[in-house]
Amino acid sequence: MKNIKNNLKLKELAEALRKNLKRRKMNNKKTISEKNLVPKFKKFILIIILSTGLISCGKKVERVGYFLSNDKLSTIKVNETSEDNLLTVLGEPTTKSSFGPKIYYYMERQYEQIGFFTPRLTQQKIVAIEFNQGNYVKKITTYNKDDANLLKYDSNQVMIQGNKIGVLEQFVGNIGKFNSKAEMAKK
């Protein structure tokens, strides 16, 4: 009988310990989520925001135009290479001269941009290939970024004549130009 009572007490004690342990686990889970998880989540969000900001400040390099290797350029010989051979080796030029002697221009530019700042020209290579009357290469000239300063640009603006309408005139002019749904249905 004593053994049965002791076994019952042990079972009750074990059950009480299990319940107490479950309650502690539940309390610990709440404690972990309330105390530790929220600051960790805030740190995680802060790290994401800072890393995004740092990534956007990285340097972006962009190459624009025709990439002309020195190997291809060395195959072009003055008074030996025809226009057709040049087009086969180098392909179509970036632009051609509009007037004067026939000149093909192959242009390449490299820009660097940091963050949200405007892109800055870091490299420029322009190869001008001039042809003679027989459509053979007459002269090959290479220009770089520093040679661009030789060109003088006209900063004057050309005003195109037309209707000069102010904001108020535009607003007043639009009144009555819009049809109602009823008028649209009639048409």
Long-range contacts (C-beta under 8 A, 24 or more apart in sequence): 56-115, 56-116, 57-114, 57-115, 58-114, 58-115, 59-112, 59-113, 59-114, 60-112, 60-113, 60-114, 61-110, 61-111, 61-112, 61-122, 62-110, 62-111, 62-112, 62-113, 62-119, 63-108, 63-109, 63-110, 64-108, 64-109, 64-110, 64-111, 65-94, 65-106, 65-107, 65-108, 65-109, 66-90, 66-91, 66-93, 66-94, 66-106, 66-107, 66-108, 67-108, 68-106, 68-108, 68-125, 68-127, 73-127, 73-140, 76-129, 76-137, 76-140, 77-137, 78-137, 78-138, 78-139, 78-140, 79-132, 79-136, 79-137, 79-138, 80-136, 80-137, 81-136, 81-137, 82-135, 82-136, 82-137, 83-131, 83-135, 83-136, 84-135, 86-129, 86-137, 93-129, 101-130, 101-131, 101-138, 102-130, 102-131, 102-135, 103-128, 103-129, 103-130, 103-131, 104-128, 104-129, 104-131, 105-129, 121-145, 124-148
